[in-house]
Amino acid sequence: MSDNTNVILKKYLQDLILELKKLKAILEFENTKITQGIIDILEITNPKKDLIVNSINNYYTTINSWLKTQEQIQEEINKLIKDTLSLKEMIYTQYKNTYKMLKKDICSKKSNTKNTIF
């Protein structure tokens, strides 16, 4: 992940935490009032709370969508790494076989040269 991406994700998470704290404060206030009998449970409607819940849902949606994209990118990177390692092994095997053939050919030529000299 790039530094910019990490900064953006960190900011989104900080904003999400702030929204969760706001919602917690509202819920604690409502709970206190309900416990004291000041507000009837059925009469609780708080547009601010609804906006915060909607905002939290949007943050979750955005963050989850971003993370899914990152997982797909990570999967693609892992596949590329596996393909690269496989290709590396094939090249190494081919190199090793070529080296053996050249070595054998050189030894054979040396042997032929010795035989012709003597």
Summary of the structure (lengths in Angstrom):
residues: 118
radius of gyration: 34.1
end to end distance: 68.3
largest distance: 116.8
contacts: 250
relative contact order: 0.07
helix: 92%
strand: 0%
